[in-house]
């Protein structure tokens, strides 16, 4: 069969769009904190650990169990481990869109409008940016769409009602945030018969409840058998509810999130407009989708069919999101999915097919350009570099302290290892025990990854922060390895002597000089994003700093000969230093070469990928992730 020129062009553009999104999966879209969290939880389940009992978490666990066998197939300590899980989610997304297509077909929406609406969603940054990430929302979206599809077929037999109830329940086990929508969905189907288009008691919904109850009991049996049921309830329900009450809601957060496709961005309390952030496909999804929802609710209120049922769920979902204290872009993934049928119905009625194809071709071009030419591949490469370096510089089985869990093959030093708002709020409220300086020094971690959350934590836990800064040195700004430091004052003042507990075995080179007394490390150790850290003349440790000032050391109370150049120390040794100089002296004891100390990331690159994306030709060679 010979394809027309227009069909061939449209197919080619669609292929380029898909290819661009695959590059995003590979690393043009950097890793986000949640992906690290969910990978670690998945990998711990793969190791046989029981959620909540053996490691702290506050999400429901189904995704971790489903993907645990897949996590066993990757052994990388860097970004490829998470990227592998991104690709493993593709079959779930394919199945989700197949179900949506089948639902729309049964709802009477014509084929070209169905395809157009789905491709618009795939061109939208509103949907695709979170969709390429490894997160619990993907499985939750699939199960909710699956349940809605089974509800549509409930009139065909009891088995579909049972399956719908089971899918609804599993959706809650996959993502707690779909719970309120599930509740509305199962209650609404009890009082309407979509297949008959009338309000009436739906006795078949009792089978749906039976399927949900049976699935819940089977899931609960696991936690009962592992003696973790009560703890799971506290972590998933109580902790989230308490943290939500403690945390104030930013004003107008729901509307500013909805305004993101229009180029409106909110950072802290500042709102600005970025024309390059305009997402035409996202705007179409929101405008046409919400218009379709209103039409379905108004026109079908007396004859409630499948579209009315779904429209009611869209409204319930939006109301629930609007009531949340913190709202992120990934919360709108399920919103976009359930809006797709309404986008299709409005396209079918309002837009001529030829016009729709022209607009779609334009959206594909824009979506591909945004995906490829606004990538942040250098951030991903730097993330991979820090993750691998942390693994390389620490022994297997050791602990690493940071705010996200970047060292995916090492144990966390703090029980509440993921510093998002729930941990911050509950620790500040005295519900979670803190990570103290005494705890750190009693069992020093093998490394500290000073990401944004860890630095923020140390600023607000000053005693812990100063203990970390005294016992670890930045071998690169974001990776702090065991190494002691301090500023000795002149004369017989109390600051003339410093004490340390050695955090790791090794041979430490001694750098002690009056020049180092003015080093920025002693002034602002937690403000490493400050421009001063890019001034190598100020932050570098020079050859002339090697034991240039008279400092006497003692290990476990035993004096070391003066002018020593290196010290061979063991973990938990007690080390002290006293200055004989007549001026302040800065002291660094480092296990790594001085040229590796205080090395900043490349300009515009951060571990958190926090800088704004910019238009550029991507360096695709960065995405090969060669071992260092």
DRENDRENGU-399670 format. One line per 3 residues: for each residue x, y, z of C-alpha. Coordinates in steps of 0.2 Angstrom, whole numbers, plus 5000, padded with zeros to 4 digits. Layout:
N
X Y Z ~ ...
This chain:
628
5000 5000 5000 ~ 5007 5017 4995 ~ 5007 5030 5008
5003 5048 5004 ~ 5016 5061 5006 ~ 5006 5069 5020
5005 5053 5029 ~ 5023 5049 5027 ~ 5028 5066 5033
5016 5064 5048 ~ 5024 5047 5052 ~ 5041 5054 5051
5038 5068 5063 ~ 5029 5056 5075 ~ 5045 5045 5075
5056 5060 5078 ~ 5045 5065 5093 ~ 5046 5048 5100
5065 5048 5098 ~ 5066 5064 5107 ~ 5057 5057 5122
5068 5042 5122 ~ 5083 5054 5123 ~ 5074 5062 5138
5073 5045 5146 ~ 5092 5042 5143 ~ 5097 5058 5152
5092 5074 5143 ~ 5080 5075 5157 ~ 5091 5074 5173
5087 5063 5188 ~ 5075 5070 5201 ~ 5075 5066 5219
5060 5055 5219 ~ 5067 5044 5206 ~ 5082 5040 5218
5070 5037 5232 ~ 5059 5025 5223 ~ 5074 5016 5215
5082 5013 5233 ~ 5065 5007 5240 ~ 5063 4995 5225
5081 4989 5227 ~ 5079 4986 5245 ~ 5063 4975 5242
5074 4966 5229 ~ 5086 4962 5243 ~ 5072 4955 5254
5069 4970 5265 ~ 5052 4973 5272 ~ 5045 4991 5269
5042 5001 5284 ~ 5049 4988 5296 ~ 5067 4987 5288
5068 5004 5280 ~ 5058 5020 5282 ~ 5046 5025 5268
5030 5035 5267 ~ 5023 5029 5250 ~ 5013 5014 5247
5024 4999 5241 ~ 5016 4990 5226 ~ 5028 4998 5213
5043 4992 5223 ~ 5037 4974 5223 ~ 5032 4974 5204
5049 4981 5199 ~ 5060 4972 5211 ~ 5065 4958 5199
5069 4971 5186 ~ 5080 4981 5198 ~ 5090 4965 5200
5095 4966 5181 ~ 5105 4982 5184 ~ 5121 4984 5194
5126 5001 5190 ~ 5130 5013 5205 ~ 5127 5028 5194
5113 5036 5184 ~ 5111 5021 5172 ~ 5103 5012 5186
5088 5024 5187 ~ 5088 5026 5168 ~ 5086 5008 5166
5070 5008 5177 ~ 5064 5023 5167 ~ 5064 5012 5151
5056 4997 5161 ~ 5041 5008 5163 ~ 5038 5010 5145
5027 4994 5144 ~ 5016 5001 5157 ~ 5013 5017 5148
5009 5008 5132 ~ 4997 4997 5141 ~ 4989 5013 5149
4986 5021 5132 ~ 4980 5005 5124 ~ 4967 5004 5138
4962 5023 5135 ~ 4960 5019 5116 ~ 4949 5005 5120
4939 5015 5132 ~ 4936 5029 5120 ~ 4932 5017 5106
4918 5010 5117 ~ 4913 5027 5122 ~ 4909 5031 5103
4924 5043 5100 ~ 4930 5042 5082 ~ 4947 5035 5078
4957 5050 5071 ~ 4951 5061 5086 ~ 4957 5047 5098
4974 5047 5090 ~ 4975 5066 5089 ~ 4971 5068 5108
4984 5055 5113 ~ 4998 5062 5102 ~ 4994 5080 5109
4997 5073 5127 ~ 5013 5065 5121 ~ 5019 5082 5114
5015 5090 5131 ~ 5029 5094 5143 ~ 5015 5095 5157
5013 5076 5155 ~ 5029 5070 5147 ~ 5042 5078 5159
5036 5068 5174 ~ 5031 5053 5163 ~ 5049 5049 5159
5053 5048 5177 ~ 5054 5032 5187 ~ 5040 5035 5200
5025 5027 5208 ~ 5013 5038 5198 ~ 5016 5027 5183
5009 5011 5190 ~ 4995 5021 5199 ~ 4990 5029 5183
4989 5012 5174 ~ 4979 5004 5188 ~ 4966 5018 5189
4964 5018 5170 ~ 4962 4999 5170 ~ 4949 5000 5184
4939 5013 5174 ~ 4940 5002 5159 ~ 4933 4987 5169
4919 4998 5176 ~ 4914 5002 5158 ~ 4912 4984 5155
4903 4979 5171 ~ 4887 4976 5162 ~ 4895 4962 5153
4898 4951 5168 ~ 4902 4950 5187 ~ 4920 4946 5183
4923 4964 5176 ~ 4916 4971 5192 ~ 4927 4960 5203
4942 4965 5192 ~ 4937 4984 5193 ~ 4937 4983 5212
4954 4974 5213 ~ 4962 4987 5201 ~ 4955 5001 5211
4962 4994 5227 ~ 4979 4990 5219 ~ 4979 5008 5212
4979 5013 5231 ~ 4993 5001 5235 ~ 5003 5009 5220
5000 5027 5224 ~ 4991 5033 5240 ~ 4987 5050 5231
4974 5040 5220 ~ 4965 5035 5236 ~ 4952 5049 5236
4948 5047 5218 ~ 4946 5028 5220 ~ 4934 5032 5235
4923 5043 5224 ~ 4924 5031 5209 ~ 4917 5016 5219
4904 5026 5228 ~ 4898 5034 5212 ~ 4896 5018 5202
4884 5012 5216 ~ 4871 5025 5211 ~ 4872 5026 5192
4871 5013 5178 ~ 4882 5020 5164 ~ 4878 5007 5152
4859 5011 5153 ~ 4863 5029 5155 ~ 4852 5032 5170
4853 5036 5189 ~ 4849 5019 5198 ~ 4855 5008 5211
4868 4997 5203 ~ 4868 4981 5212 ~ 4883 4974 5202
4894 4987 5212 ~ 4893 4975 5226 ~ 4904 4964 5217
4916 4978 5214 ~ 4917 4981 5233 ~ 4920 4962 5235
4935 4963 5223 ~ 4942 4978 5232 ~ 4940 4970 5249
4947 4953 5244 ~ 4962 4962 5236 ~ 4965 4973 5251
4964 4958 5263 ~ 4977 4949 5253 ~ 4989 4964 5253
4986 4966 5271 ~ 4991 4948 5275 ~ 5009 4952 5269
5011 4965 5282 ~ 5003 4955 5295 ~ 5014 4940 5291
5030 4951 5292 ~ 5024 4959 5308 ~ 5024 4977 5300
5005 4981 5298 ~ 5004 4994 5312 ~ 5021 5002 5307
5015 5002 5289 ~ 4999 5011 5294 ~ 5009 5024 5304
5021 5027 5290 ~ 5009 5028 5276 ~ 4994 5036 5284
4998 5044 5301 ~ 5015 5052 5296 ~ 5008 5059 5280
4992 5067 5289 ~ 5002 5074 5303 ~ 5015 5082 5291
5002 5089 5280 ~ 4994 5098 5295 ~ 5011 5105 5301
5016 5111 5284 ~ 5008 5128 5278 ~ 5001 5128 5260
5009 5141 5249 ~ 4996 5153 5243 ~ 4988 5150 5226
4999 5135 5223 ~ 4986 5125 5214 ~ 4983 5139 5201
5001 5143 5198 ~ 5004 5124 5194 ~ 4990 5124 5182
4997 5140 5174 ~ 5014 5132 5171 ~ 5010 5127 5153
5006 5146 5150 ~ 5024 5150 5155 ~ 5021 5155 5172
5033 5149 5185 ~ 5033 5150 5204 ~ 5049 5150 5214
5047 5151 5233 ~ 5035 5167 5234 ~ 5040 5174 5217
5030 5172 5202 ~ 5037 5176 5184 ~ 5033 5173 5166
5045 5163 5155 ~ 5040 5163 5136 ~ 5051 5149 5133
5042 5138 5145 ~ 5025 5140 5136 ~ 5018 5122 5132
5006 5123 5118 ~ 5001 5105 5119 ~ 4998 5107 5138
4987 5122 5135 ~ 4977 5112 5123 ~ 4975 5098 5135
4969 5109 5149 ~ 4958 5120 5139 ~ 4949 5107 5128
4949 5094 5141 ~ 4941 5105 5155 ~ 4929 5111 5142
4924 5093 5137 ~ 4922 5089 5156 ~ 4910 5103 5158
4900 5098 5143 ~ 4899 5080 5149 ~ 4893 5085 5166
4880 5097 5160 ~ 4874 5088 5144 ~ 4874 5071 5152
4868 5074 5170 ~ 4851 5067 5167 ~ 4858 5052 5156
4874 5048 5165 ~ 4885 5037 5154 ~ 4903 5033 5153
4909 5050 5149 ~ 4899 5058 5164 ~ 4906 5045 5175
4924 5049 5170 ~ 4921 5068 5170 ~ 4915 5067 5188
4931 5058 5192 ~ 4941 5072 5184 ~ 4932 5085 5195
4935 5074 5210 ~ 4954 5072 5206 ~ 4956 5091 5203
4947 5095 5219 ~ 4958 5083 5229 ~ 4974 5090 5221
4969 5108 5225 ~ 4967 5103 5243 ~ 4985 5097 5245
4997 5107 5254 ~ 5011 5104 5241 ~ 5008 5102 5223
5020 5096 5210 ~ 5019 5093 5191 ~ 5019 5075 5193
5002 5076 5202 ~ 4994 5081 5186 ~ 4999 5065 5176
4983 5056 5180 ~ 4973 5072 5177 ~ 4981 5073 5159
4977 5055 5156 ~ 4958 5056 5161 ~ 4957 5073 5151
4962 5064 5135 ~ 4945 5057 5131 ~ 4937 5074 5133
4950 5082 5122 ~ 4946 5070 5109 ~ 4927 5073 5110
4930 5092 5108 ~ 4942 5089 5094 ~ 4929 5078 5085
4916 5092 5087 ~ 4925 5108 5085 ~ 4941 5105 5074
4941 5100 5056 ~ 4952 5085 5053 ~ 4963 5094 5041
4966 5108 5053 ~ 4969 5095 5067 ~ 4982 5087 5057
4991 5103 5054 ~ 4991 5108 5072 ~ 4997 5091 5077
5012 5092 5065 ~ 5016 5109 5073 ~ 5015 5102 5090
5026 5087 5086 ~ 5039 5099 5080 ~ 5038 5110 5095
5038 5095 5107 ~ 5053 5087 5099 ~ 5063 5103 5099
5059 5106 5117 ~ 5063 5088 5122 ~ 5080 5088 5112
5086 5106 5112 ~ 5081 5111 5130 ~ 5089 5096 5138
5100 5096 5153 ~ 5112 5082 5149 ~ 5127 5089 5158
5117 5089 5174 ~ 5113 5071 5172 ~ 5132 5067 5168
5137 5076 5184 ~ 5124 5067 5194 ~ 5131 5051 5187
5149 5056 5191 ~ 5145 5060 5209 ~ 5135 5044 5212
5149 5033 5204 ~ 5163 5043 5214 ~ 5153 5040 5230
5153 5022 5227 ~ 5171 5021 5222 ~ 5177 5031 5237
5168 5021 5250 ~ 5169 5002 5255 ~ 5155 4990 5251
5143 4989 5266 ~ 5147 5006 5272 ~ 5135 5021 5276
5134 5037 5267 ~ 5125 5053 5274 ~ 5115 5064 5262
5098 5071 5259 ~ 5092 5061 5244 ~ 5101 5044 5244
5113 5047 5229 ~ 5124 5033 5234 ~ 5112 5020 5229
5123 5005 5233 ~ 5127 5011 5251 ~ 5117 5011 5267
5110 5027 5273 ~ 5117 5034 5289 ~ 5101 5042 5295
5085 5032 5297 ~ 5075 5045 5289 ~ 5086 5046 5274
5075 5056 5262 ~ 5074 5075 5267 ~ 5058 5080 5259
5045 5090 5268 ~ 5038 5076 5278 ~ 5055 5072 5287
5059 5090 5289 ~ 5042 5094 5297 ~ 5041 5078 5308
5059 5080 5314 ~ 5056 5098 5318 ~ 5040 5094 5327
5049 5081 5338 ~ 5040 5066 5330 ~ 5055 5059 5321
5071 5057 5331 ~ 5085 5069 5324 ~ 5102 5064 5317
5114 5072 5329 ~ 5133 5076 5330 ~ 5135 5063 5343
5127 5050 5332 ~ 5137 5055 5317 ~ 5154 5054 5327
5149 5037 5336 ~ 5148 5029 5319 ~ 5155 5041 5306
5148 5038 5288 ~ 5161 5034 5274 ~ 5156 5049 5265
5144 5064 5265 ~ 5135 5070 5249 ~ 5132 5088 5252
5117 5090 5240 ~ 5105 5105 5243 ~ 5094 5096 5256
5109 5090 5266 ~ 5117 5108 5266 ~ 5100 5115 5271
5098 5102 5285 ~ 5116 5106 5292 ~ 5112 5125 5292
5097 5122 5303 ~ 5106 5109 5314 ~ 5121 5119 5317
5130 5107 5329 ~ 5128 5093 5317 ~ 5134 5104 5303
5149 5110 5311 ~ 5154 5092 5316 ~ 5152 5087 5298
5162 5101 5292 ~ 5176 5097 5304 ~ 5177 5079 5299
5174 5079 5281 ~ 5182 5089 5266 ~ 5174 5092 5249
5183 5082 5236 ~ 5172 5091 5224 ~ 5160 5103 5231
5146 5090 5232 ~ 5156 5075 5238 ~ 5163 5076 5255
5176 5063 5260 ~ 5184 5059 5277 ~ 5196 5073 5281
5198 5084 5296 ~ 5199 5103 5296 ~ 5199 5117 5309
5205 5135 5312 ~ 5218 5137 5326 ~ 5220 5154 5335
5236 5161 5341 ~ 5242 5161 5359 ~ 5235 5151 5373
5216 5155 5369 ~ 5203 5140 5369 ~ 5203 5140 5350
5222 5136 5350 ~ 5218 5117 5352 ~ 5206 5106 5341
5200 5089 5344 ~ 5193 5076 5331 ~ 5187 5058 5330
5195 5051 5314 ~ 5181 5046 5303 ~ 5190 5033 5292
5206 5023 5290 ~ 5220 5031 5279 ~ 5235 5041 5277
5231 5060 5279 ~ 5242 5074 5271 ~ 5244 5088 5283
5241 5106 5276 ~ 5244 5120 5290 ~ 5247 5138 5286
5242 5155 5290 ~ 5235 5158 5273 ~ 5223 5144 5275
5216 5152 5291 ~ 5206 5164 5279 ~ 5199 5150 5268
5181 5151 5264 ~ 5178 5134 5271 ~ 5179 5141 5289
5167 5155 5284 ~ 5153 5147 5274 ~ 5155 5128 5272
5136 5126 5268 ~ 5135 5140 5255 ~ 5144 5131 5241
5134 5138 5227 ~ 5141 5155 5232 ~ 5152 5162 5218
5167 5163 5230 ~ 5169 5144 5228 ~ 5173 5146 5209
5188 5157 5214 ~ 5202 5145 5213 ~ 5214 5157 5220
5205 5158 5236 ~ 5199 5140 5238 ~ 5214 5130 5231
5226 5121 5243 ~ 5243 5125 5238 ~ 5260 5115 5239
5266 5128 5251 ~ 5252 5125 5263 ~ 5259 5108 5267
5264 5108 5285 ~ 5270 5126 5283 ~ 5265 5132 5301
5271 5124 5317 ~ 5257 5113 5323 ~ 5258 5098 5335
5247 5083 5334 ~ 5243 5069 5346 ~ 5234 5053 5342
5225 5045 5357 ~ 5235 5056 5369 ~ 5251 5051 5361
5261 5066 5354 ~ 5267 5065 5336 ~ 5284 5073 5332
5284 5091 5326 ~ 5283 5095 5307 ~ 5275 5079 5302
5270 5079 5284 ~ 5258 5064 5284 ~ 5248 5055 5298
5242 5037 5296 ~ 5226 5036 5306 ~ 5213 5023 5310
5194 5025 5312 ~ 5189 5031 5329 ~ 5206 5037 5333
5206 5053 5344 ~ 5216 5066 5336 ~ 5221 5083 5343
5231 5098 5336 ~ 5239 5113 5345 ~ 5247 5128 5336
5263 5136 5341 ~ 5262 5150 5328 ~ 5260 5168 5333
5245 5170 5321 ~ 5229 5160 5316 ~ 5232 5144 5307
5221 5134 5295 ~ 5223 5115 5296 ~ 5217 5103 5283
5221 5084 5284 ~ 5216 5076 5268 ~ 5216 5058 5261
5214 5064 5243 ~ 5226 5075 5233 ~ 5225 5093 5236
5220 5097 5218 ~ 5204 5087 5221 ~ 5198 5098 5235
5184 5111 5233 ~ 5182 5107 5214 ~ 5166 5115 5208
5154 5107 5195 ~ 5155 5114 5177 ~ 5146 5132 5175
5128 5130 5175 ~ 5128 5113 5182 ~ 5121 5107 5199
5118 5090 5207 ~ 5100 5095 5209 ~ 5098 5101 5191
5091 5117 5198 ~ 5097 5129 5185 ~ 5084 5134 5171
5085 5124 5155 ~ 5093 5133 5140 ~ 5091 5131 5121
5107 5122 5114 ~ 5113 5108 5103 ~ 5114 5093 5115
5130 5084 5117 ~ 5123 5066 5115 ~ 5140 5058 5119
5137 5063 5137 ~ 5123 5051 5138 ~ 5135 5036 5135
5139 5035 5154 ~ 5157 5028 5152 ~ 5165 5021 5168
5177 5033 5175
